[in-house]
Amino acid sequence: MYRSICCKNIVKSLVLLTTIINLLGCDAGIQYRPKDWTLVRGDLYWTKTFDQAEFTILPIGGLVGQKYTWLEMFVTNHSGESPIAIISAVLRTRTEYYPATLCNSRPFLPGETRKSIIAWEFKEELTKVLTEPLDVIIVVQVGEEQRTVEIPMIRF
């Protein structure tokens, strides 16, 4: 008998807790991942090699009400002798280009793997900004040569 009353109280508490959480209106998330990249390390990291630079990135996105996002990536320099530097980045949406802030612009030395973060801050919420088609465009310098890396993103 005591066990039955205890279970009923637990169930009532869980239903009440779930209802309160739903009423508080927690924001849903929005995420984009790179299209046609290889999934590695669980279900969040995606990788692709462009010439001598290998990029491993996390999805971009955040909570629906956010007005910022970032791209966290690991860059591996596979060149034998040239440093690789990220010169600039933009987020291209259906209607706008948003320049990024580079949080670490130090060049990647040959053989080096290091984390770099590219960040965006917007005047509107992510649901209004992140519209498809969505591309991250990164300008990379390898030695004396500049290259553009375009990363088409898809929602998931």
N, C-alpha and C positions, 0 to 999 in steps of 0.2 A: 504494500500500500504506500509506504513512504517513498519507495523508488518511483512509483507511478506519479505521485504528486511532484516529486523533484524533477522528473523528466518533463512534465507538463510546464513547470515553471521555467525550465531551461529553454524549451521550445518557444514559450511566450516571450521570453527575453530576447531570443535570437530574432524572432519576427519583429519585435519592437525596434531592436537595433538596426535591422535591415531597413525598416520603414524610415527611421530617422536619417540614416545615411542617404537614402534616396531623396528624401525631402530637402536635405542640405544642398542637393544639386551639384555634386562633384562634377567638375569638367571632364568631358571625354577627351581622349588623346587623338592626335593626328600625327601620322608618321609616313615618311617617304623613304624608299630604299632605292639604290641604284639599279637600273634596268640592265639585264644581261651581264651581271657580274657574278662571280663565283662565291657562294655562301661558305664561310669558314667559321670556326670557333663557335659552335652552337648555332643560334638562330639570329644573331645580331650583327655579326661582322661580315662584310662583303669585300672582295679583293679583285683587283685587276692591275695588270702591268701595261704601262705605256712606255715604249722604248726602254729606257734605262731606269725608270722610276716605277716602283710598285706602290700602289695605294691600297690600304685596308681601312675601310670607313664604317662608321656606325650610321644608322638611319638619321635623318633630320626630322624635326617636328617638335612636339611638345603638347601642352594642354591647350584646348580650344581657345581659351581666353588670353593666352600669352601673346605678347607683342615682340617676341624675340625667339631666335633659334640659333643653333650652332651645328657645325659639322666637325666631329672629332675624328681624326684620321691618324694613321701611322704611315709614314713614308719611308720606304727603303730605297737607298741609292745603290743601284746595281752597276753604275758606271765604274770603270776601272780607275779613272783619273779626274773626272770633272765633278765639282760640287753641283748640287741641285738646289735651287731656291724657288720658293713660291713668291711670285711677284705681286699678283693680285687675284681676286676672285669676285665673281658676281653671282647672284641668284637671278635667273631669268624665268619669269612666269609668263602666263598668257598675255599679260598687259604691261608688265613693268620689268625694269632691270634694277636690282638692289645691290649696290656695292657692299662688299664685306669688310670687316675689320679682321686683320691677320693678328692673331694673338701670339704668334711666335714666328718671326720672319728670318731667323738665323738659318743659313744654308745647311743642307744635309751633306755631310762629307761622304766620299766614296766608301761604300760598305756599311754606312751608318743607317740604323733604323731609329726613328724618334717620333714622338707624338706631336701633332700640330693641331691647333683649333682655329677654325674660321667661323666668325660670328656675324649675325645680322640682327639689327634692331629695327622695328617697324613702327609706323604710326597707327596701324590697324591690327586687329587680331589675326592670328594665323589662318583661320578659316577664310578670311577675306584676301589674304596675301598669297597663300600657297595654292595657286590655281594651275591646273594642268593645261598645256604641257609645262613641266617644271624641270629646269636644268641648272646644275651647278657648273659654272665655267671657271676654270682655274688656269692662270697663265704661269707657266713654269719656265725657269731658265736653267738649261743644262750647259755648263761651260759658258760660251759666248752666244749660244743659240736659244731663242725663246720659242716655246711651243704652247699651244692651247689644248687643254684637256677638257672636253665636254662630257659631263656626266648626266645623262637623262635619268630622272627620278620618277618612280611610280608609287602610288599610294598602296599601303598594305595594312 
